[in-house]
Amino acid sequence: MKSPAATAKGLAALVTKEPRRDGISAVLTGGTVVSIYTNNQYESRDLDFISSADRARISAAMSRIGFRPHGRSFVHEECPYTVEFPTGPLALGERQPVKAAGRLQVGSTVVQLLSPTQCVMDRLAWFFHNNDRQCLDQAVAVAESQRVSMNIIRDWAKDEGAEEKFEIFLNFLKKK
């Protein structure tokens, strides 16, 4: 395995770069984006990418870098991370499709990912709709460590019908 893949950022770059050779684009989402924006305050061991490509094309690209399918994930015996390609489209709660606004430069590769504001919305969507407390904590961590637009998040939360849970999020931010 190539040495940059020993880190989540390195693996994100590798998983972005290799499929691009086949015209496959993918957006990094989920917990790894939280890890990136919080300097590993929360560490995810799986990378989630949303892509419109079909599973066969993704599998072919992943096999070129030594990953094999294992259930819904792709695994590599020398890599501590798994990679998943959840079904799209990219969404933030009920809002879809969404265009990812974040970019991460890793060497010569640009990884497309959720922006900090979108990352907070993604984590809050899990809290709003599934009562996932860990995702609330992750949203707070990203909001504390990155510049985010509270106006955009507030308007989105209202559209999600989650004003009360948005207030919980704000109260957690104030406590810290």
Secondary structure, 3 states (H helix, E strand, C coil): CCHHHHCHHHHHHHHHHHHHCCCCCCEEECHHHHHHHCCCCCCCCEEEEECCCCHHHHHHHHHHCCCEEECCEEECCCCCCEEECCCCCCCECCECCCCCCEEEEECCEEEEECCHHHHHHHHHHHHHHHCCHHHHHHHHHHHHHCCCCHHHHHHHHHHCCCHHHHHHHHHHHHHC
